[in-house]
């Protein structure tokens, strides 16, 4: 913690001369591990020139106010040191990693059904737009086949906005606007599905999680829980403990409020510690969305986005990401029969870079178009065009 006299001096300096401070290594008074100020105060820098490696705390959301633009000073750290780091060492993911990402290897002669098969269960009469944003995201992923269970009003007009998507179920709402999942899950055939997304725009309901739990437990493909899928699980009697009953892989994509609702015992921990512990405990891969989103897997590996565009923190972007991740996950399952955590990391990175590079705007609809263009460049191994 800074001495009171120094803290006061820096406060006065920032008041009278804002935006003119350059910090060397770490802003004074900021914890380099957690990214939180000691004693609720740290210097506010316009640039932080960090020495050697990036400090974990400098890319936490809590540090954004103090760090400014982050620049790494290379001091010649030997590669041998980096090669000996453990697998659980946190990895920073940024734009340059796009050119190193290997798209899942699908045979050139593969049919649409061999290029990933996804099923979306999303939307309600109250949140019809969420379903369409999810579909925008999954269409951008390049997955081969997409089916969806949607609200009736969305399903009836889907052929006009997304003719590539097959409606395989209609979500019926009660007069109170609650969506019941039991009727549609009785009709759905999950045997031919590589990935299933449940949650965006569904809203809450009196229907217990146990009513659909057995179907989801036995589903061998990738289950992606987002938004009200997470909330419905959080309010169930089992809570996150239910995740350990799953026979197949599970990805969770919460924002901070949804995360702590599902994992209330993590309250008080910083985001980094919380997401790592949640993944280990639940057996699921967890993407905690934020300015610098975190991804952790049950083995203790953790990745964090090192760059982002704060202007794109708008309604709808999470729905686009959930759809895109579900599609990319299905491609991975079709390719290797495994949904690796690195695929969810890649989905988060590509989604973030599409937002940063989008010239049409920062809405979910415009960014989903940019997402499709960037994805196509990666598929065609032309990501250098993005770099230039």
N, C-alpha and C positions, 0 to 999 in steps of 0.2 A: 504493500500500500504506500502511496505517496505521502510524504509529510504534509501536514496541513498548509504550511506556507507555500510549498511548491504547487499543491493542488489549487490553491487560491490564485496563484500567479497565472497558471495555465487557464483557469476559468476566465480571468480578466482579459488575458491575451486573446482567447477565442471570441470573447464578447466584442472587443474593439478591433480585432484584426482576424476575422474568420477565414478559414480556407487557406491559410498561409503556413501551416505547420507540416514539416516533413519528419516522419519518425524513422529512426534507424532500428531495424530488427523487429521491435514490438513497441506499440504506443505505451508510454510510461503509465503504469497503474493498471494495465490490462493483463489478465492471466493468459499466458500463451498456450495453455492446455484447454481450458474451458471456454475462452473467449469472453469471459465476464469480467467487469471491472472489480478490482479490490475496493472495498469500502464505497461502492457505488460511484466511483469516479475514475476516469482515465482520460488521458490527453486525446483530443480529437484531431486526427491527422488528415490531410488531403492526399498524402502518399505515405505508404509504409514500405520501406526498402528492407525486405527480410533477407537475412544472410544464411547461406548454406541451403537448407531445406525449408519448405513452407511449414510454419508452426501450425499445429492442428487448430488451435484457438482462433487463428486469424481468419479462417474461412467459416466460422460458425455464425449463424444469423445474429447472435447477440453481439458480435464484434463489428458488424457492418457500419454502425454509426461512428466508430473510432478509427477504423483502418483506412478508409478512403480507397484509393487505387493501390492494389497490391503488386509489388514488383520484386522478383527474386534476384538476388545478387549471387552469381555463381562464384564460389571461392575455390573451385578445383577439388571438390569432394571426390575421393576415388570411387570408381565403380565397384571395387571389391567390397566396400562398405555397404553399398546399396544391395549387392547381390546376396549378402548374408542376412538381410532383414527377414524376420519371420513372416509367414503367410498372413498372419493377423495384423501386420502393420497396415495402418490406414493408408489408402491410396487416393490421391487427388486425381480427378478426372476432368479434362478440359478439352478445348476445341481441337488441339493437335491429335488427340486420341481418335478422332473420327477416321483418320487415314490408316490406323492400325486395326480397326475393327473388322473382323472376318465375318461376313454374312453367313448364316447357317448354310451348309453345303447341301443343296437340293439338286438331284439329278436333272440334267437338262431335258430329259424326255418325260419328266414327271407330269402327271395330270394335275388339274386344279385341286383334286382331293388329296393328292400327295404333297401339296405345297402348304399344308396347314389348314385345319378345319376349326372354325371358331363359332361359338354360340354366345349371343349377348342377351341378357335378361336385364332390361333397364327401362326407366321412364314410368310416368304415371300421368293421370289426367291433369294433375297440378304441375308436373315438371316434364312436359312433353319435349322441350328443347334439349334436355339432358341426353335423351335417347339419340337424337340426331347428331349431337356433338360427339358422342361415343362412336357412332357409326362413321363419322368423318375421320376420326382417329384410326379406327381399324382398317378403313379403306386405304388410308395412307401407308399402312404397314406392308402391303403387298401380299397378305395372306391369301391362299387360294380360294377358300370357300367360307362364306359368312352366312349364318342363320341368326334369327333374332326373335325373341318374344317381347312384344312391345304393347303399349296402350293402344286401344282400338283406333282412336283418331289418328295416331301416328302410323299404325299398320295399314289403315285404309288408303292413305295417300303416299305410302313409301315408294311405290313404283315410279312416282313422278320425281322424287329427289334422290333416291338411291336404288335404282333398278337392279343393281348387282346383288342386293341383299334379299335372301329368301325369308319370308315371314313363316316361322314354324310354330308360333303360339301367340295368343292374344291375352294380355294382362287385363283382367276385369277389376274394376274399382267399385267399392261400396259407395253408398250415398254420401258417406263421410270422406270419400276420397282415398280410402285405404286400399292398397293393392294386396291381394292374397296370392301367394306363390304356389300353394298346394295344387290347385286345379291345373295350372300350366305344367308343373313338374310331373304330373300324372301322364301328360300327353307327350312330353319331350323324350326323345331317344338319345341318351348320352353316349351310347356305345361307339358312335362314329364321330366323336368330338375330341379334338386335341386340347382345346382351351375353352373355359367357360368363365365369362365375366358376370358377376352378380352385384348389383347395388346402385349405380348412378341413377338418381331421380326417383327411386322407388318410394321414398317416404317411409315412415314407421307404420306399424300395424299391431293390432292385438294378437295376431297370429303368432304362436310360439315358434321359436327357432327349431324346436324338436320336431315340428311337423314336416320339415324338409331335411333335417339333419342326416337321416340314414341315406338318402339319395346322394347327398353331397359327400358323405364319408366314403361311399363305395365308388364314387367317380374316380377313375384312375388317371384322368388327364390333369392338366393344370387348372387349378381354381384360382381366379383373381377376384379378391373381395375389395370393393371400393365403396366409399360414401355410405349409403344406408344399408348396404350389405354388412359393413363393419359395425354400424350402429345397431342393427338388429342382433348381431352376434353379441355385442357389448351388453345389451340389455337382457340377454338370455340367462338361464340359470347356470350354465357352464362357463359362460364368458369365453375368454381366449383359450382356456383349457381344452375346449372342444377341438381346437386345431390339431391336437396331438392324436386325435382319432382318425384323421384323414389318411386314406390309402395312397393318395397321389400327392404331387407337389402343390404348394400353396404360395401365392404372392399376395401381400397386403400392401395397399397404396393409400395410407391415411395422410391427412394433414394433421397438424399438431393437436387440435382439439379432438379429432376422432381417435388419434393414437392414445392420448391419455384417458379417453373414455373407455377404450378397450383394455388398456393396461394401466389401471388406476394406481397400482402399486409403484409405478415408475415416476409418480409425481415427486418433484423435488430434485430429480436427477437432471443433468444437462442432456440435451437431445442426443449427443454422441453416445454417452454411456447408456441411455435408455433404449436406443434402437438396437444396440449390440445385445443387450441383455434380453430384450423382447424376442429377438430372432432365435437366440440360443434356447430360451425357455419354451417357445411355442413350436419350434421346428419349421417355421415359415420364413420365407425371405421377406424382409420388411423394407419398403421404400417410404421413408418419412419425408413428405414434401415440404419444401421451404425455399428460401432464397438460394441456399446451397443444399439441395436435397441430399439425404443420406440413404445408402442401401447397405443392409447387413444380412448375412446368411447365418444359418444355424451353426456353421463351423467356426464362427468368430471372425470371418473376413468382413471388411467394411470398406466402402468406397464413398467418396463425397464429391459432388460437383463443385468445381473450383471457380466457375464463371457463370454468370446469369444476367438476365435483363430484368431489372426490378419493375420496369414499365409494363411487363407482360403478366404481372400478378393480378389477373382479372378472372371474373366468373367464367366458367366454361373450360378453362385450360386443363383442369384436373380431369374432366370428362374425356377430353381429347387424349390425354396421356393414358388413361385407363384403357381406352379402346386400342390405342397404338401398342401398348405393352401386351395386351391380350393377343393381338395379331402376331406380334413378333415372337411371343411365347409359343404360339401354335406352330409357327415355322420351325422353331427350335425343336419342339417335340417331334414333328414330322421328320426332321433331319436326323436327330440322334436319339429320339425317344426319351430325352432328358430336358428339363427346363432349368438350365444353369442360371445361377444368380447374375452372372455377367451379362446375360441377355436383358435382364431388367435394368441393369446399370446402363447398357447401351440404349435401351428405350428412353430412359430419363435423359441421357446426354443428347441424343438425336432430337428429342422433343425440345430441350432447352436451346439447342443451337438453331432449330427452326424458328423459335421465338425471337432469338437474337438477330437472325438474318432476314426476317420477314419484312418486306418493304411495303406491303399493302396495308399493314396496321397491326394492332396487338390484340384483336379479338380472337376467340377460339376458332371461328370459321375461317378467318384469313390465315391464321397460323397453321391450321390443318392442311391448307393448300401448300404452304411452304414446306410442311412436314413431308408431304408426298413427293415433292420435287427433290428434297435433300435425300430422302430414302432411295429414290431412283438413282441418284448419283452414286450413292454408296454401293448399291446393287451392281452397278455398271463399272465399279472401281474407278470412278471419275471424281473422287472426293477432292482431288487437287484443284478442281475447278472452283469448289466452294472456298478453298483456302485463298485463292487468288482473288 
